[in-house]
Amino acid sequence: MTQYMLKRYFYLWMTILLLLLAVIAFLSIQQGTISLTFAQVIAIFAHLMGIETNTPFTTLQQAIVIEIRLPRTVLGILVGSSLAICGVTMQGLFRNPLADPTLIGVSSGASLAAVTMIVLGHSLLAPVTQWLGFYALPIAAFIGGFITTFLVYQLAKLENGETSVATLLLAGIAINAFCGALVHVLIYLADNDQLRTLSLWQMGNLANASWTEILICLPVILITTLLLLNHGRALNALLLGEREAHYLGFNTTRLTRRLLILVALTVGTTVAIAGIIGFIGLIVPHLLRLLLGANHRLLLPTSLLLGAILLVSADILARLLVAPAELPIGILTALLGAPFFIALLKRRYHK
């Protein structure tokens, strides 16, 4: 495929994904325990812009759209796109299609640090909580995610600069188990209110989304996302190996450190806001490689859109499957993502 044809193909898929995201986002606002019609949703948004229509709606319906479903949808877009671009980045950095923030322990490290702040934030770590305020949780999650990311990278790195699949997965299993054990120790020390918060948060959900949380996490996610989007050429060079990337003019040591910090900061923020949501960063890159190939300059922007589409779609299913109750979104993504990972692992083993 020529460069011109590839560019047209890329723009075609970007347009399709943008339109699909718009449809999914509208459905997320419309669907729920209290369903709204298409006309009512349009009328509510028109009313906010000062345009009155003939479609009737109640004050309760307007509050549901503006204060509950819209921030939830926006948060789902932010988290889904962030996890997807982090998955693409980690797979390019490790040169390994099995790398994922959840599988190799990054999310577990961020979760352990966040749980530590939740349980000990009013006792042992009270001075830190008072000093950092709301930012204590995201900062703690970032530190935990960065430490585990760096540790896994060092354990899986071979002398020739490549990464070992077996070591990567084994290191991820070990770190997940270790962090999980420490989390259970903290859960044992938690009181009843903290236990309920932790149990819902660990399963991952967007139910507590609010405009305050979005405004706090939005600058971090926007900055890290824009910076990661700018590393398409560098990730393409890393596919050839660290030595080859160095010969092409990239400082691989500095590049690796920068990417690890950006991924840890992004994953830490999403874990602090929405809990642990797995497999988005694993599924999205593989689906896009089937369509666009391995060029990261194409994978990174399209992963933003597809990640948002998948997570918002999963959130809609989580609300409708057991209505009027709600299934934690982390459970749903794990149920869908685990078979995909097993099939992928089996395929690589046969190769």
N, C-alpha and C positions, 0 to 999 in steps of 0.2 A: 504494500500500500504506500503510495507516494505521500510526501509531507503535506501536500495540499489536500489530498483526500482524507488523511488522518485528521487534519485540522477541521475540516467540514464535519467529519464523523464525530469529533469531540464536541463541536458546537451543537450538533443535532442532539446528542445525549444530554448536554447541559440544559437545552431547552426542554426536552422531555422530562428531565428530573425536576426542573423548576416548576413546570406545570403540575406534575404529580405531587410535589410538595405542597403547592397551593391547595389542591383538592383535598389532600390528607389533612392539612391544617384546618380547613373549613369543616371537614367531617368531625375533627376532634372538638371543635367549638360547638358543633351542632348536636353530637351524640352524647348520651349519658343517661343517668337515672330519669332525668326530666328531659325528654327530647324536644327539640325546637325545629320548626320548619325552616326551610331555606329562606323564605320571605321574612320570617321573624328575625333571623340573624342579620340579614341585610338591613332590615328596618332599624334594628338596634344600633348598628354602626352608622347608619345614615343619621339617626337621631343625635348621636354624639358629635357629628359634624354640622349639626344645625339644620339638617334636611328632614322634613317630616313626610311620612308616607301614610298610606291608607291601611297598612297592615298593623293590627293591634298587638301589643305585647305588654306584659305586666312589669312592675318595678322589680319583682323577684327574678323574672327571666333576664332582665337587664343586668342585675347584680350577678347572676350565675355566669353570664357571658363575660362580663368585664372583670370581675374580681376572682373568679374561680377557673373557668375554662381557658380564657385567653392567656393568663400568666402560665398556666400549666402547659399549654401548647407551645408557648415561647420557650419555656424552660426545657421542654422535650426536644425542641429544635437545637437549642444551644448544647445540651448534654449529648444528644445523638451525634451531632456534627463533630463535637470535640473528641468523643471516644473513637469515632471512625478515622479522623485524621491522625490521632495518636496511634491507632493500629497500623495504618499505612506507614507512618514514620518509623515505628519500632520494627516492622518487618523489613523495611529498607535498611535500617541501621544494623540490625542483626543479620541481614541477608538470609532471612529465614521466614517462610510464610506461616509458621506456627506461632510466631511471637504475638503476644496479645497482653495488654495491661493486666487482665484478670488471670490468665493462665500462668504467667511467669512471676506472679506475686506482687506486682506494682500496686494493684488495688488493695491487696491484703495489707501491705505496709502502710498505705494511706489510711486504710480503715482502722488499723491498730492505733495509729497516732491520733486519729479522730475520736475513737472510743475512749482512749486515755484522757482526752480533754473533756469528754462528756461526763465520765465517771469521777475524775479527780479534779475537775475544773473548779469546784466549789470547796475543795479542801486543800490537798497538797499543792495543786497548781493554781490556787486562787490568785496569787500575785500576777501570774502570767495572763490569766483570763481578764483580770481587772485592767491590766496594761494594754492588752491587744483588743479587748472587747469582742465584737462579733467576728473579727478577723482571726481570732485565736484558733478556731476550728479549721479554716482553710489553710492557714500557715502550718499548723501541725500536720495536716494531711499531706501537704506538699513535702515537708521534711521526711515523713515516713515513706512516701512514694519515691522520692529521690534516692534515699538510702537503699531501698530494695532494688530499684532499677540499676543503680551503679553496681551493687553486689552481684546481681544476676549477670550483668554484662561481663564483669571480671571473671566469674566462674565459668561462663560459657565460651570465653575467648580462647582460641588456640594460638599456638606460636606463629602460624602463618597468617594470622589476622582474621581467619574465618571463625564462625561460631558452630559449636557442636549441637545438633538437634537433641541428642540424648541428654547431654549436660544441661541444656537449656530447660528441658521439660523436668528433669530431676531436680534441678535447682529451684524451679518454680513450685514443684510439689513440696519440697522441703520448706521453702519460705512460707508457702500457704499454710502448711501444717503448724509451723512454729508460731506464726502470727495468729492463727486460729486458736492455738492453745492459750496464748497470752490474752487474747480477746475474751476467752471463756473465763480466765482468772478474773478479769475486770468485771465481767458480767456477774460472777459470783459475789463480788464486792458491791455491786450496784444495789440501789434501793428499788422499790416497786415502780416509781415513776420513771426512773432511768431505764429499768428493764423494758418497759413498754416502748419507750422511745428508741432504744437500741434494737429491739427485735424488728420493729417496722423499718427502721433505717437500714439495717444490715440486709434486708431483703430487697432494698432498692424500690423507691417509689417517687412519683411526682405529685402526690396528693397534697403536700403542704406547700406547693409553689405559691409564691406571692411576689408582688412587684418589688418589694424591698429586697428579697433574695436575688431577684433578677438584676436589679441595679447594682448590687454588690458584686456579683460574679461576672456580669457582662464585660466590664473593662478588662479583667484578667483573661477571659476566654477570647475576646476580640483581639487583644494584643498577641497572645500566644498563637492563636490561629493564623493571624496575618504573618507572623514570623515563620511558622512552620510552612506556610504556603510558598515562602520565598526560598525553600531548600529543595526544590524539585531537581535542579541540576546536580546538587551535591549528593542527593540520594541516588540518582542515576549513576554517578561516578562510584559511589560506594558499592554498587552492585558488582562492579568489576573486582572489588577487593580493596583493602585499605592501602596497600602498596601502590596499586594502579591509580587510586584516587589522589594519592600524594604526588605522583608523577604528573597528574593532570592539573596540579596547582592548588589542591585543597589541603589545608592543615587538618588532618584527620583527628588528631588529639583534641584540638579546640572544637572542631565540628561535633565530635561525639559528645563532648561535655555540654556543648550548647543544646544539642538535641535532647539529651537526657534531662537537662534542667527544664526545658520547655514542656516535655512530655510529663514529667513529674508534677510541674506546676498545674498543668491542665487537668490531669487525672486527679490530683489532690483536690482541686476546686470542685470538680464534678462529684467526687466521692463525698465531700463535705456537704454539698447541697442536696444531692439525690441518693446518696448511699451507693452500694455496690451494684452495678448493672453490667453484666458480663456479655461477652461474645459479639457485641456490636463491632468492636475493633478487629475481630477475626473474620467475620462473615463479609463485611463490606468490601475490604480489599480484594478478596477472592472473586466476588461477583464482578467487580469492575475490571479485574485483569482478564476475565473471559471476554469482556466487551472491548477494552481499550488497550490491552497489552500491559507491559511492565514499565511504561514511561511514567515516572512520578510527577512530571509536569502536568500530566493529564489526570493521574490518579488522585492527587491531593485535592484539587477543587471539586471533582465529582464525588469524592468520598464525603465531603461536607454535606452535600445534598442527599445522597443515598443514606448516610447515617441518620440524618434528621428524619427522613421518610420512614425508615425501619423502626426507629424508637417511638415516634408519634403513632405509627400504626399499631405497635405493640401496646402502647398506652390505651388506645381505643379498645382493643381486644380485652385488656385487663379490666376495663370498666364495664364491658358488656357481657363477658363470659359468665360471671357469677352475680350479675345485678340482682338486687340493689346493693349487694356487697361489692368489694373490689379486690382483685387479685394483685398482689405486689408485682410490679413490672419486672423486677429482677428475677423472680421465679419463672415468669413467662419467657424471658430472653434465654434463661438457662435451659428450659425445656426444649426450646427451638434450636438453640445453639450447640448444645452438647452432642446431639446426633450428627450435626454438620461437622463438628470437630472430629468425631470418631471416624466418619467417612473420609475426611481429609487425611487423617493419620494413616488409615488403612491404604489409601491410594498411594501415599508417599512410600509406605513400606513395600508395596508391590513393585514400585518403580526401582 
